[in-house]
């Protein structure tokens, strides 16, 4: 079978599924210029994971925010835009061939590309919330206030400290998105896994859960724990493989 046959077969699984979902990780955004965590040249080559734990935020919010600003500037370029992988996942949803994107990313690029059902299991980099009164702020506003303060930004309502809505290491995942992600994994008949090293739980378990009833399709430049469960694996860049898969699925549909 040549690669084109694999694309057609994976597209067929997608087109035939009554429910289909995708799980994405940092690898779906590397082609937009956002480094992932664990690849060579990834974030942990330059920053220390231990600086971004919930324990450090609680112990020393000022030091945490100083490093957080630095990380955000290093991680997300100002002019960041969705790439063809984000766009093709949005196009699949638009065509009625994909029901949801479950993402570990906090960069908002799926929403920017037009995906409507996006389940953010690791929170969002777009907002920050007050630990005291729960008020929610635009993350850019919180960062600006942190720069001015030279440390943790304070809530304008109650004076307590703001925390980014991105889930920190050691922090509990928000309940509703995790429940939603598990439901999509259980109900899917086709499940795409794109650009995740699957080294972080509970996201790492979702493909296993989905594989019970779904045809698993993996797109990743390296092998992962999902590879042996996947009916189709594409060892290619997401920005190349997902458009190929999406156009084959739309063609079959139409
Ligand atoms: P990870 O860094 O552990 O793994 C990235 C995976 O993507 C690797 O397996 C790599 O082989 C693959 N990859 C890299 N570029 C690719 C490409 N162009 N096409 C296909 N595959 C590619 O990331 P993860 O599994 O998402 O998990 C770690 C955490 O990273 C998550 O909690 C996430 O919140 C966080 N994170 C998010 C962003 C973001 O929002 N864009 C960026 C960095 C890290």
Boltz pocket constraint, residues with backbone or C-beta under 6 A from the ligand:
constraints:
  - pocket:
      binder: B
      contacts: [[A, 24], [A, 25], [A, 26], [A, 27], [A, 28], [A, 29], [A, 30], [A, 31], [A, 34], [A, 35], [A, 36], [A, 37], [A, 38], [A, 39], [A, 42], [A, 43], [A, 104], [A, 105], [A, 106], [A, 107], [A, 108], [A, 122], [A, 194], [A, 195], [A, 196], [A, 197], [A, 198], [A, 199], [A, 200], [A, 219], [A, 220], [A, 221], [A, 222], [A, 223], [A, 224], [A, 236], [A, 237], [A, 238], [A, 239]]
      max_distance: 6.0
